[in-house]
Amino acid sequence: MPSALDLVVFSHLRWDFVWQRPQHLLTRLAAGRRVFFVEEPLTHDQPEPAWERHSPSANLVVCRPRSPLPSPGFHDDQMPVLRRLLGQLLQEERIREPVAWFYTPMALPLVEVLQARAIIYDCMDELSSFRHAPPQMAQREAALLRRADVVFTGGPASTAPARTVTPTSTASPAASMPPTSARLASRSRSPLTRPPCRTRASGSSASSTNASTSPCSTPSLPPGRTGTSSWSGRW
């Protein structure tokens, strides 16, 4: 993936919540490209939607939509608002044909706004099995798996949801895994755990992931951070 390509990331997890897998991967990828981390919208009491943005590190911008609508998450009701905001973001930041990176399939309808060069699905959890998961979750995940150029799973094939094991899948153990578990995962004989990451051909030529920025690596925690998540299962 050339360093000139921006990443636009859609996540159900807040950047400032817990330092875990997305933060580990994306801060490293931001060393060679711009990363725009789009969170779920939050309600505000203004009549017009707006962006709340901050940059926790170089080349990385956290983008939090503020919406007048009460619907939670990447709900269908929020899509017109989010499409409008996303178009504004693309124009203001001069983002052209970025790579779309998904942590939640619920944001998939927004990919059409991006005209993305490639689509990546980083499947950390089986979100459709979570309590109060929206009914569209399984359908959108199936659609995302059909469209994704690269799929990462949260562990070896033996622990990954069966539907995510595709020819374009590769296991990427969570950064918060205990060292022993990470070593065991790296020794698995499953083809999903062998580097380098495999990618699907786009058009007539196949692409490969540079080893120095490959999301398949398992980085260490920065000082003062813990890898333990207290997330209660919000989608």
C-alpha positions in Angstrom: 0.0 0.0 0.0 1.8 3.2 -1.1 2.4 5.7 1.6 0.5 8.4 -0.4 -2.8 6.6 0.2 -4.8 8.1 3.1 -6.8 5.8 5.4 -10.4 6.5 6.4 -11.3 4.3 9.4 -14.8 3.6 10.7 -15.0 2.4 14.2 -17.6 1.6 16.9 -14.8 2.1 19.5 -13.9 5.6 20.8 -10.3 6.5 20.2 -9.9 7.8 23.8 -11.6 4.8 25.5 -9.0 2.1 25.8 -5.6 1.8 24.2 -6.0 -1.4 22.2 -5.7 -2.9 18.7 -6.9 0.0 16.6 -4.6 2.5 18.4 -1.6 0.1 18.1 -2.1 -0.4 14.4 -3.2 3.0 13.2 -0.6 5.1 15.1 2.1 3.0 13.3 0.4 3.2 9.9 0.2 7.0 10.5 4.0 7.2 10.3 3.7 6.9 6.5 0.2 8.2 5.6 -2.7 10.3 7.0 -5.2 8.4 9.0 -8.7 9.7 9.7 -10.5 7.8 12.5 -14.2 8.2 12.2 -16.2 7.4 15.3 -19.9 6.8 15.8 -21.9 10.0 15.9 -22.9 11.7 19.2 -26.0 13.8 19.7 -25.8 17.5 20.1 -28.5 20.2 20.6 -27.6 22.1 17.5 -29.8 22.0 14.4 -26.9 21.3 12.0 -24.5 18.4 12.1 -20.8 19.2 12.7 -17.4 17.5 13.1 -15.5 17.4 16.4 -11.9 16.8 15.5 -8.6 16.4 17.3 -5.2 15.1 16.4 -3.7 12.8 19.2 -0.5 12.3 17.1 1.1 13.2 13.9 -0.9 12.4 10.7 -3.7 11.0 12.8 -7.1 12.8 13.1 -9.9 11.6 15.2 -13.2 12.7 13.7 -16.3 12.6 15.9 -19.6 13.4 14.1 -22.1 15.5 16.1 -25.6 14.9 14.9 -29.0 16.4 15.9 -30.5 12.9 15.5 -30.9 10.6 18.6 -30.4 7.3 16.8 -27.3 5.5 18.2 -24.2 4.4 16.3 -24.1 4.0 12.5 -27.9 3.7 12.4 -29.7 4.0 9.1 -31.3 7.2 10.2 -27.8 8.8 10.6 -26.6 7.9 7.1 -27.8 11.0 5.3 -26.2 13.2 8.0 -23.0 11.1 7.9 -22.8 11.2 4.1 -23.0 14.9 4.2 -20.3 15.2 6.9 -18.1 12.7 5.2 -18.3 14.6 1.9 -17.3 17.8 3.8 -14.3 16.0 5.4 -13.1 14.7 2.0 -13.2 18.2 0.5 -11.7 20.0 3.4 -8.8 17.6 3.9 -8.4 16.9 0.1 -8.8 13.2 0.5 -8.8 11.4 -2.8 -9.5 7.7 -3.3 -8.4 6.6 0.2 -8.3 3.1 1.6 -11.4 2.4 3.7 -10.8 0.5 6.9 -13.7 -0.9 8.9 -13.9 -2.1 12.5 -17.7 -2.2 12.2 -19.8 -3.4 9.2 -22.6 -1.0 10.2 -20.7 1.9 8.5 -20.5 0.1 5.2 -23.1 2.3 3.4 -20.7 5.2 3.8 -18.0 3.6 1.5 -19.8 4.9 -1.6 -18.9 8.4 -0.6 -15.2 7.6 -0.4 -14.6 6.1 -3.9 -12.1 4.0 -2.0 -9.1 2.5 -3.7 -9.3 -0.6 -1.4 -11.4 -1.9 1.4 -10.0 -3.5 4.6 -12.1 -5.2 7.3 -10.4 -5.7 10.7 -12.7 -8.2 12.4 -11.8 -7.8 16.1 -15.0 -9.4 17.5 -18.0 -11.2 16.3 -20.2 -8.2 16.7 -23.4 -9.8 15.5 -23.4 -12.1 18.5 -23.2 -9.2 21.0 -26.2 -8.3 23.1 -28.4 -5.6 21.4 -26.6 -5.9 18.1 -28.6 -4.3 15.4 -30.5 -6.7 13.1 -28.6 -5.4 10.0 -25.2 -6.4 11.5 -25.0 -9.9 10.0 -26.2 -8.8 6.6 -23.8 -5.9 6.4 -20.9 -8.0 7.6 -21.6 -10.5 4.8 -21.7 -7.7 2.3 -18.4 -6.3 3.7 -16.7 -9.7 3.5 -17.7 -9.9 -0.2 -16.3 -6.5 -1.0 -13.2 -6.4 1.2 -9.8 -6.6 -0.5 -8.2 -7.7 2.8 -9.7 -9.2 6.0 -7.9 -9.4 9.3 -9.2 -11.6 12.1 -8.5 -11.3 15.8 -6.7 -14.6 16.2 -5.9 -18.0 14.6 -8.4 -19.6 12.3 -9.4 -21.9 15.2 -10.8 -19.0 17.1 -12.0 -16.7 14.3 -15.6 -16.6 13.2 -15.9 -19.2 10.4 -17.4 -16.7 8.0 -14.3 -14.4 8.1 -12.0 -17.2 7.0 -11.6 -16.3 3.3 -8.7 -16.5 0.8 -8.0 -12.8 1.7 -8.0 -13.4 5.4 -5.0 -13.3 7.8 -4.9 -13.7 11.5 -3.6 -10.7 13.5 -3.6 -11.4 17.3 -4.8 -8.6 19.4 -2.1 -6.3 20.8 -3.5 -6.9 24.3 -3.0 -10.7 24.1 -0.8 -12.1 26.8 2.7 -12.9 25.5 2.2 -16.7 25.9 -1.0 -16.6 23.8 0.6 -14.4 21.2 3.5 -16.8 20.9 1.2 -19.8 20.5 -0.8 -18.0 17.9 2.4 -17.2 15.9 3.3 -20.9 15.9 -0.1 -22.1 14.6 0.2 -24.1 11.4 -2.9 -22.4 10.0 -2.1 -20.6 6.7 -4.0 -17.6 8.1 -1.2 -17.0 10.6 1.8 -17.0 8.3 3.2 -13.6 7.2 3.2 -11.7 5.0 -0.4 -10.6 4.8 -2.2 -11.9 1.8 -4.2 -9.5 -0.4 -6.6 -10.0 -3.2 -5.8 -8.8 -6.7 -7.5 -5.5 -7.6 -8.1 -5.4 -11.3 -5.3 -7.1 -13.2 -2.5 -6.6 -10.6 -2.2 -7.9 -7.1 -0.9 -5.8 -4.2 1.2 -6.8 -1.2 1.6 -5.3 2.2 5.0 -3.8 3.1 6.4 -5.7 6.0 7.6 -2.6 7.8 4.0 -1.3 8.1 2.1 -4.6 8.0 -0.9 -4.7 10.4 -0.1 -8.3 10.9 2.6 -7.6 13.5 1.8 -7.6 17.2 3.1 -4.3 18.6 3.9 -3.7 22.3 2.0 -1.4 24.6 3.4 2.1 25.1 4.4 3.2 28.6 1.6 3.9 30.9 -1.0 2.0 28.9 -2.8 -1.3 29.6 -4.1 -3.8 27.1 -7.1 -4.7 29.2 -10.5 -3.6 27.8 -13.5 -3.0 30.0 -15.8 -2.7 27.0 -19.1 -4.1 27.9 -20.2 -5.2 24.4 -21.4 -2.0 22.7 -21.6 -2.4 18.9 
